[in-house]
Amino acid sequence: HAWSFDDYMRNRPGDRFDIVTAFEVLEHQEDPRAFVESCFALTRPGGYFAVSVPFRDRRPNWYEPWDEPPNHLTRWSRRCLVTELSFAGYQVLDVRTGCIGSKKFLMDKVRLRMVSGRMETTRLAERGPASRGVTLALLLLRTKSALFGGIGRVLDAGLKAIGATGIYLYVLAQRPEVDGLTR
């Protein structure tokens, strides 16, 4: 349903869920506390809340423009996210970071002029050779992905060995079974 939390609660009073998820959502909220409290209200006692956010304290901390306003309104550390979930009434069960993401970083930052040029030529063409251009561009893109995937795995392993973290922070929390123990 394309409803706000308030609309949902008004139209579906009493709905509670075993699992509520918010993957890459919290950092976009103008009022993250109200968002987490709404998620808590939708989680049944004993149910789970799974949330992920870009990890503010990731190492290496490669600057990414998408991690700043107007895209992301907040940035989350491990301690801040755990504190916010605990404040809402959740018991945090697990906190971890995900992949380091060297492949994505390489794919975004390293441009292969052949792929970019072929894609642009293909966009300009209307018919005939365009389908061959698309096929070649996709082949080049798949080759780039495979190459950077291999390099990325090696780079990720090396970065982990020296204490690097993942790009994203993942938290699994649980609403206590007994509502009397919550806020």
Helices and strands as residue ranges (DSSP letters): H 5-11, E 17-23, G 26-28, H 32-42, E 43-54, G 65-67, H 78-88, E 91-97, H 102-109, H 113-124, H 129-161, E 168-174, G 179-181
